[in-house]
Amino acid sequence: MTEPEIPQKRPYPMQVEAGKEYHVCMCG
């Protein structure tokens, strides 16, 4: 079996707005 490829080893930056609620999925 080949080694998995990790596209990015750090969090992805994203724009957020004050007063809004955000949900994040950490699924693999």
N, C-alpha and C positions, 0 to 999 in steps of 0.2 A: 504494500500500500504506500502511496506517495504521501509526503508531508502536506498538511493543509496550508493554504495560503491565507495570511492575515492581511487584509487590505490596508488597515491603518491601526497602529498600536496605541493611539491616543484618542481622546474624545473628539467627536465632530463638532465644530462650532456652529451655533445657530442663533438667529435673531429672535428675541422674545420681546413681548410687549407687556408693560406694567398693567396689572389688573386682570390679566387673562390667566386661565388655568391650563397647564400643560401636563400631558401624560407621556411617559417614556417607557418603551419596551426594551429590556436588556436581553431579549431572547438570542440564542446562539444559532 
